Amino acid sequence: MKKAGMQKTGLALAAVLLAYSGTAQADFDRVKIGVLTDLSGIYESGTGAGSVEAVKMAVEEFGGKINGKPIEVIAGDHQNKPDIGSSIANRWYDVDKVDVITEVVNSAVAFAVLDVTKQKNKMLMLAGAGSADFTGKACAPNNSVHWVYDTYELGAAVGATVSQLGKKWFFISADYAFGAAVEAGLRPMLAKNGAEVVGGVKHPLGTSDFSSFVLQAQAANPDVIALNSGGDDTIGALKAIREFGLKAKVMGFGLDSPSGVKAMGLQVAQGAYNVNPWAKRDDAETNAWVAKFLERRKVYPGSFQVGVYSAAKSYLKAVQASNSTDPKVVLAKMREQKINDVFTDDGYLRPDGRMVHSVGLTQIKTPAESKSEWDIYKLVTKLNGDDVFRPLHGGGCPDFPAK
Amino acid sequence: MTTSTSTTDTKISAPPVRGTDYAWYAAGLLVLLIVPFFIYPLFAAKVLCYCLFACAFNLLLGTSGLLSFGHAAFFGSAAYICGHALKEWGLPFELAAILGTLTAASLGLVVGVVSIRRQGLYFAMVTLALAQMIYFMAFQMPFTHAEDGLTAVPRGKILGLFDLNNLYVLYYTAAAVFVIGYALIVRITNSTFGQVLKAIRENQPRMISLGYSVNNYKLVVFILSAALSGLAGATKTMVVQLASTVDVHWATSGDVTLMALLGGVGTLFGPVVGGVIVESLQFYLADSGLPIQAVIGAIFVVCILLFRHGIIGEYQRLRGKH
């Protein structure tokens, strides 16, 4: 008698559980996020420990638990070596049972990790890596998302500013792969928007004297000078442009790092433009998040760090909603959700893995405009994501052929 | 284990003691066999590739005293060729590895002919310069995919039978390559040829006066070292399924020098120990939160200050004394 009663209760419980879990069964006992990034090299300041902290902040918003199951975060340093990145990814998936790897600045490492991820049918969320091929010929719609920016978007966004900045452009490019890639991305976009490239120079990486390059730019009399370089090269070129008193506007790709611009000083950097994948809003939610990040890291968050936070948060929301860590299930759920957080308020995930969101054309403030230590950028225009990201079809992804 | 002497000793070493050697080799083989049951096999396989690379580098430095600072060129070019052969031509690993090794050997011939006329620092600089040329070629040639790297290299099957995607098959294949390479290096070092090289290292003018064509000896060992570095690079591509510009970067030449110095230049087993240490630090410290390069640098400084002859070199020296 008693036994039959218990069986009944058991059946009822099972029925309730089945009804509760609906389509998806809880298939995990914990969620493990691996932040694979550069913790000791040249990309550390833009990603690195700050990205790890950003992911932890996303986890904390869930109270460290999803549906009663703990969320764990581990961090790894790929040292900018693809084979180390790939070995760590292999071990994380095989031995440490990591569900999702995120961040992965440095495209070479990211390609290697994407390859491992596809093989093991896990999930990868790219934040700092920039190659447009992640949603192009290397796309993995069932295993990866590309969250923050790509080289296509960079070119398209700059192209979209032609009407505002001017039609005559001059390039001062660093003579290595990155400089060449940015230039190659820019030229067709500028042409498309009716701008003309009136000249260009290439300088060796780590140039200390930019006088001759800047004088050539002056002779060409452009409306805009694009600095296709990064770090010290951008600083050096910008300083020389200011010293020679050129009137042209400056568009700099190396100006997206708040700490870099701060180190350069607003006196030098003021007025320069850049395209920032994070079109920062000036609302309470964003400011509170930034204040929290500042308190923990003592530096202002960069766009990759805010981006990785956004990716982690969206992932965890999807895991919570679908009660699963299966990449296919989670990705389907992520595509359903609108992305609205401190990184973007109009983002959505496309079937090829591209997260489409608006980006900002920002200008560096003058010392007079800047009210506090980290008050550096002002938003000039918000560029619509659908206009600057490559269309879904025809990007080279085999799953989405050109129509 | 061997009894060959370190670079600073002036006497030519006595022939190795066979009995104890065999015991050591048996122990080493046993360790190789059981390792994948305790250590993640993919990582262990990768370590073996770098150990072989370090041993090949040491074949040049340890026996002939030539410090090449461009060995990444051989390692990396073979890595690329092997990767391309596996991925685009669909060759089995055995053929792809041979192709990679031959590429490295021919490159070794060219670099060797140019560089061995110089000595010491000049030799190192010439090899570095030529290796940098290879590095920039890797950036420019279309089949290397420049800084994106040659990824998604399929592993295929070994001997047409065993699937290399099985981590144990993968490990034992890498171990077999390592054993073959290591055995070759031991044989070369202990041969008459190896003894002549050591004599050249210790007193080149005397060897010339004795009628040896010194440069030919150096060239041959240079090519052998390049070929074995290539074998290591080709195997590494198969193991981690990618080749990238890191493989041809000068920092990789630096890493292999570090491995040889840490373990003990001129000892046969030293580079293996050095390789295991450097690779393990890079791998296991990756999620420790420590600044890896700083830790490796500190260990290097400590080793230079405390064990001038490297870990194995110092061990052998101490054992020799007592």
Interface residues (C-beta under 8 A of the other chain):
Chain A: L39 S40 G41 I74 A75 G76 D77 H78 Q79 N80 K81 P82 D83 I84 S86 S87 I88 N90 R91 D94 V95 S107 A108 F111 A112 L114 D115 V116 S131 D133 A177
Chain B: Y40 L42 F43 K46 F139 A146 E147 D148 G149 T151 A152 L167 K236 V240 Q241 L242 S244 T245 V246 D247 Q282 F283 L285 A286 D287 G289 P291 I292 Q293 A294
